[in-house]
Amino acid sequence: VARLDKFHDRCVSAVGFTSDGGALVSVGGDDNHGTAVWEWAKGDSSVPSRSMDAGKEQVFGVMASSSEAMATFGPRHVKLWTMGEHGLQSRAGKFGLGDAPKAVLCAVATPSGDVAVGGDNGYIYFFDWNGVLVSKTLAHDGSVTGLCAMSDQQVLSGGFDGRLKMWSWSCELAGQVELFSSEAVTESTAMGQDLRGVRGCVKALDCVGNRVVVGTKDNEVYEVQLDSGSVQQLTSGHCGELWGLAMHPKCDVCVTVGDDKMLRCWDTGSKHAIPDKLAGLPYAGRTVVFDSTGEVLAVGFKEGAPGAGTPIWILDYATLQV
């Protein structure tokens, strides 16, 4: 549709469409984080219609309400950009004393005209476009990693506590879905035997109506229906480095192991994970191999219990039991 390739010299670290889709904002990975507004829908994509430097601070993301109103955010800051006499000008969001986040991880424009941002301290902050803090709420027991404006005048948040929450613009909780305790999360994916932690930690989310798609820190993707609270896993994969891979000698199946202490089985025909065919391991896996019959497989580990040596397991493929 369009190639926008005559502005950034280094990586493009963040992009965001305006709410009407007519313009795209891009942020570069150069020292000053050069930012460009591309009005690509008008047919001229050779040069940006506006550009500025976002500053020396690292930029995690950009949210564009329009080509004349946007927000950039990252470690310890959010900048609110609006059109001034000399082009786009920024105002820093003032968090106040006591609850300032070490990092701003997400942002969304609200229909009420404010900007909501999520911090690594669990707070959601609502700013006006002058950078004035309108309100704030402690939303999650961990980082707020995703925000999305919903069609019914609410904002949806996701956090590292494994929860999705719906908020009114007055910071009142309107509902929530607990991913960490849902059957789809707890039963469809096995953790490594000695790993502990919250499941369903939200890393990214997007929504259309009551349908939400969530990506987690464990490389899983879930579809959530907010009206019913139903959760369905769409896909899953290794989180961490993959080290070992073995092909089944007689079936279109391969098995993988890695640093996440998981053994996973994959259908090479459909190119999907085999449902419920996975096992938690006691240590990080380094190698895996099938025997000639395909009935058993051996796993070699990175390490073992202190003073006990490094183990090798031989598992029955049908049950994935030792």
C-alpha positions as CSV (number, residue, x, y, z in Angstrom):
1,V,0.0,0.0,0.0
2,A,2.8,2.4,0.9
3,R,6.6,2.5,1.6
4,L,7.8,5.0,4.1
5,D,11.5,4.8,3.9
6,K,13.1,8.3,3.7
7,F,13.3,9.5,7.3
8,H,14.7,7.0,9.8
9,D,18.4,6.1,9.7
10,R,18.2,3.4,12.4
11,C,15.6,1.1,13.6
12,V,11.9,2.1,13.9
13,S,11.1,1.4,17.5
14,A,7.4,2.4,17.6
15,V,4.5,3.0,15.2
16,G,0.9,4.0,15.8
17,F,-2.0,4.9,13.5
18,T,-4.3,7.8,14.2
19,S,-7.8,7.0,15.3
20,D,-9.1,7.5,11.8
21,G,-6.3,5.5,10.2
22,G,-5.4,8.4,7.9
23,A,-2.0,9.0,9.3
24,L,0.8,6.9,10.9
25,V,3.3,8.1,13.5
26,S,6.7,6.5,13.7
27,V,9.5,6.8,16.2
28,G,13.1,6.0,15.4
29,G,15.9,4.4,17.4
30,D,18.4,7.2,16.8
31,D,19.9,9.3,19.7
32,N,17.1,11.9,19.6
33,H,14.3,9.4,18.7
34,G,13.2,11.2,15.6
35,T,9.5,11.1,15.1
36,A,7.5,11.5,11.9
37,V,3.9,11.9,11.0
38,W,3.0,10.3,7.6
39,E,-0.3,11.2,6.0
40,W,-0.1,8.2,3.8
41,A,-3.8,8.0,3.0
42,K,-3.6,11.3,1.0
43,G,-1.3,9.5,-1.5
44,D,2.0,11.3,-0.7
45,S,4.2,9.1,1.3
46,S,7.6,10.3,0.0
47,V,8.2,12.5,3.0
48,P,6.5,13.0,6.4
49,S,4.1,15.9,6.8
50,R,5.5,16.7,10.2
51,S,8.6,15.6,12.2
52,M,10.2,16.3,15.5
53,D,12.7,14.8,18.0
54,A,11.0,13.0,20.9
55,G,14.1,13.5,23.1
56,K,17.0,11.6,24.5
57,E,14.8,9.3,26.7
58,Q,14.2,5.8,25.4
59,V,10.7,5.6,23.8
60,F,8.8,2.4,24.4
61,G,5.7,3.3,22.3
62,V,3.6,6.0,20.7
63,M,-0.2,6.6,20.8
64,A,-1.7,8.9,18.2
65,S,-5.2,10.4,18.7
66,S,-4.8,12.4,15.5
67,S,-2.0,13.8,13.4
68,E,-2.0,16.8,15.7
69,A,-2.3,15.1,19.1
70,M,-0.2,12.1,20.3
71,A,1.8,10.7,23.2
72,T,5.2,9.1,23.4
73,F,6.3,7.2,26.5
74,G,9.0,5.2,28.1
75,P,11.2,5.2,31.3
76,R,9.9,7.6,33.8
77,H,8.1,9.8,31.3
78,V,5.1,10.4,29.1
79,K,5.2,13.3,26.6
80,L,1.9,14.8,25.3
81,W,2.3,16.4,21.8
82,T,-0.2,18.9,20.4
83,M,0.0,21.4,17.6
84,G,1.4,24.8,18.5
85,E,2.5,27.9,16.7
86,H,5.7,26.3,15.6
87,G,4.5,22.8,14.9
88,L,4.1,19.9,17.3
89,Q,5.1,20.7,20.8
90,S,5.4,18.5,23.9
91,R,4.4,18.8,27.5
92,A,5.6,16.3,30.1
93,G,3.0,14.5,32.1
94,K,3.3,15.5,35.8
95,F,2.9,12.4,38.0
96,G,3.4,14.2,41.3
97,L,5.1,12.9,44.3
98,G,5.0,9.4,45.7
99,D,3.5,7.3,42.9
100,A,5.6,8.1,39.9
101,P,6.3,5.0,37.8
102,K,9.8,3.9,36.8
103,A,8.4,3.2,33.3
104,V,5.3,4.0,31.4
105,L,4.4,0.9,29.3
106,C,1.2,1.8,27.5
107,A,-1.2,4.6,26.6
108,V,-4.6,5.2,25.1
109,A,-6.8,8.2,24.2
110,T,-10.2,8.4,25.9
111,P,-13.4,9.7,24.4
112,S,-13.6,12.2,27.2
113,G,-10.5,13.9,25.8
114,D,-7.9,12.6,28.3
115,V,-5.0,10.3,27.9
116,A,-4.7,7.2,30.1
117,V,-1.2,5.7,30.7
118,G,-0.2,2.5,32.5
119,G,2.8,2.3,34.8
120,D,5.1,-0.4,36.0
121,N,3.9,0.3,39.5
122,G,0.3,-0.9,38.8
123,Y,-1.2,2.6,38.4
124,I,-3.3,4.0,35.6
125,Y,-2.9,7.8,35.3
126,F,-5.3,10.0,33.4
127,F,-3.8,13.2,32.0
128,D,-5.2,16.1,30.0
129,W,-3.3,17.2,26.9
130,N,-1.5,19.9,28.9
131,G,0.2,17.2,31.1
132,V,-2.0,17.9,34.1
133,L,-2.8,14.8,36.1
134,V,-6.6,14.5,36.3
135,S,-6.9,11.3,38.3
136,K,-5.2,8.0,39.0
137,T,-6.0,4.6,40.3
138,L,-4.1,1.5,41.6
139,A,-5.3,-0.9,38.9
140,H,-3.1,-4.0,39.1
141,D,-0.8,-5.9,41.5
142,G,1.9,-5.6,38.9
143,S,2.8,-3.6,35.8
144,V,0.0,-2.3,33.7
145,T,1.1,-3.6,30.3
146,G,-1.9,-3.0,28.1
147,L,-4.6,-0.4,27.6
148,C,-7.4,-0.3,25.1
149,A,-10.4,2.0,24.6
150,M,-13.7,0.1,24.4
151,S,-16.7,1.2,22.5
152,D,-19.0,1.5,25.6
153,Q,-17.1,4.4,27.1
154,Q,-14.7,2.2,29.2
155,V,-11.0,1.5,29.1
156,L,-9.7,-2.1,29.3
157,S,-6.4,-2.7,31.2
158,G,-4.2,-5.8,31.4
159,G,-1.4,-6.4,33.9
160,F,1.3,-8.7,35.1
161,D,-1.1,-10.0,37.8
162,G,-2.9,-12.0,35.1
163,R,-6.1,-9.9,35.2
164,L,-8.1,-7.9,32.6
165,K,-10.1,-5.0,34.1
166,M,-12.7,-2.7,32.7
167,W,-12.7,0.9,34.0
168,S,-15.0,3.9,33.6
169,W,-13.4,7.2,32.8
170,S,-14.0,8.2,36.4
171,C,-11.6,5.3,37.5
172,E,-14.4,3.1,38.8
173,L,-13.9,-0.7,38.3
174,A,-16.7,-2.0,36.0
175,G,-15.7,-5.6,35.7
176,Q,-12.7,-8.0,35.4
177,V,-11.6,-11.4,34.0
178,E,-9.0,-13.4,36.0
179,L,-6.8,-15.0,33.3
180,F,-4.5,-16.5,35.9
181,S,-7.2,-18.7,37.4
182,S,-9.2,-19.6,34.2
183,E,-9.2,-23.2,33.1
184,A,-7.8,-22.4,29.7
185,V,-4.7,-20.9,31.3
186,T,-4.2,-23.3,34.2
187,E,-4.9,-26.6,32.4
188,S,-3.8,-26.1,28.8
189,T,-0.3,-25.2,29.6
190,A,2.0,-27.0,32.0
191,M,4.8,-25.1,33.8
192,G,8.2,-26.5,34.4
193,Q,8.1,-28.5,37.7
194,D,10.1,-26.1,39.8
195,L,8.8,-22.9,38.3
196,R,6.4,-20.7,40.3
197,G,4.6,-17.6,39.3
198,V,1.5,-16.0,38.0
199,R,0.1,-17.5,34.8
200,G,-1.5,-15.3,32.1
201,C,0.7,-12.3,32.7
202,V,-0.4,-9.8,30.1
203,K,2.2,-8.4,27.7
204,A,-0.1,-7.0,25.0
205,L,-3.8,-6.7,24.3
206,D,-6.3,-5.4,21.7
207,C,-10.0,-5.4,21.6
208,V,-13.0,-5.1,19.2
209,G,-16.2,-4.8,21.1
210,N,-16.3,-7.5,23.8
211,R,-13.7,-9.6,22.1
212,V,-10.2,-9.3,23.4
213,V,-7.0,-10.9,22.2
214,V,-4.2,-11.1,24.8
215,G,-0.5,-12.0,24.4
216,T,1.3,-13.2,27.6
217,K,4.9,-13.2,28.8
218,D,4.9,-17.0,28.2
219,N,4.3,-16.6,24.5
220,E,0.7,-17.6,24.6
221,V,-2.2,-15.9,22.8
222,Y,-5.7,-16.1,24.3
223,E,-9.1,-14.9,23.1
224,V,-11.4,-13.5,25.8
225,Q,-15.1,-12.7,25.6
226,L,-15.7,-10.0,28.2
227,D,-19.4,-10.4,28.3
228,S,-19.2,-14.1,29.3
229,G,-15.7,-14.2,30.7
230,S,-14.8,-17.2,28.5
231,V,-11.1,-17.7,27.7
232,Q,-9.8,-19.7,24.8
233,Q,-6.1,-20.4,24.0
234,L,-5.3,-19.7,20.4
235,T,-1.6,-20.6,20.4
236,S,1.4,-21.2,22.7
237,G,5.1,-21.6,22.4
238,H,8.4,-21.7,24.3
239,C,9.4,-18.7,26.4
240,G,13.1,-18.5,26.4
241,E,15.7,-20.2,24.2
242,L,14.9,-23.4,22.4
243,W,17.8,-25.9,22.6
244,G,16.7,-29.4,21.6
245,L,14.6,-30.7,18.7
246,A,13.8,-34.2,17.5
247,M,11.6,-35.6,14.7
248,H,9.4,-38.6,15.3
249,P,10.6,-41.4,13.1
250,K,7.2,-42.5,12.0
251,C,4.8,-39.6,12.5
252,D,4.6,-36.0,11.3
253,V,5.6,-34.8,14.8
254,C,8.6,-33.1,16.3
255,V,9.4,-32.5,20.0
256,T,11.2,-29.4,21.4
257,V,12.8,-28.5,24.8
258,G,14.4,-25.4,26.1
259,D,15.2,-23.0,28.8
260,D,11.6,-22.6,29.9
261,K,11.7,-26.2,31.3
262,M,9.0,-27.4,28.9
263,L,8.7,-30.3,26.5
264,R,6.3,-29.5,23.6
265,C,5.0,-31.6,20.8
266,W,4.2,-30.1,17.4
267,D,2.2,-31.4,14.4
268,T,4.5,-30.6,11.4
269,G,1.6,-31.0,9.0
270,S,-0.7,-28.4,10.5
271,K,2.3,-26.4,12.0
272,H,0.5,-26.2,15.3
273,A,1.2,-27.5,18.8
274,I,-0.5,-30.8,19.6
275,P,-3.3,-30.0,22.2
276,D,-2.5,-31.2,25.7
277,K,0.8,-32.9,24.4
278,L,3.3,-31.2,26.6
279,A,5.1,-31.8,29.9
280,G,6.9,-29.8,32.6
281,L,10.5,-30.6,33.2
282,P,12.5,-30.2,36.4
283,Y,15.4,-28.3,34.7
284,A,16.2,-26.5,31.5
285,G,16.3,-28.9,28.6
286,R,19.4,-29.0,26.3
287,T,18.8,-31.9,24.0
288,V,16.1,-34.4,23.0
289,V,16.1,-37.5,20.8
290,F,13.6,-40.3,19.8
291,D,14.5,-44.0,19.6
292,S,14.0,-45.8,16.3
293,T,10.5,-46.9,17.2
294,G,9.2,-43.5,18.3
295,E,7.8,-45.0,21.5
296,V,10.3,-43.4,23.8
297,L,12.5,-40.3,23.9
298,A,15.4,-39.1,25.9
299,V,15.9,-35.6,27.4
300,G,19.3,-34.2,28.6
301,F,19.2,-31.3,31.0
302,K,21.4,-28.3,31.5
303,E,21.9,-29.1,35.2
304,G,20.6,-31.1,38.1
305,A,20.1,-30.9,41.8
306,P,23.2,-29.7,43.7
307,G,25.7,-32.5,44.3
308,A,23.5,-35.0,42.4
309,G,24.9,-34.7,38.8
310,T,23.1,-33.8,35.7
311,P,20.2,-36.2,34.9
312,I,18.9,-37.7,31.7
313,W,15.3,-38.7,31.4
314,I,13.8,-41.4,29.2
315,L,10.1,-40.8,28.7
316,D,7.2,-42.8,27.2
317,Y,6.0,-40.8,24.2
318,A,2.4,-41.8,24.7
319,T,2.2,-40.5,28.3
320,L,5.3,-38.2,28.5
321,Q,6.0,-39.9,31.8
322,V,9.4,-41.2,33.0
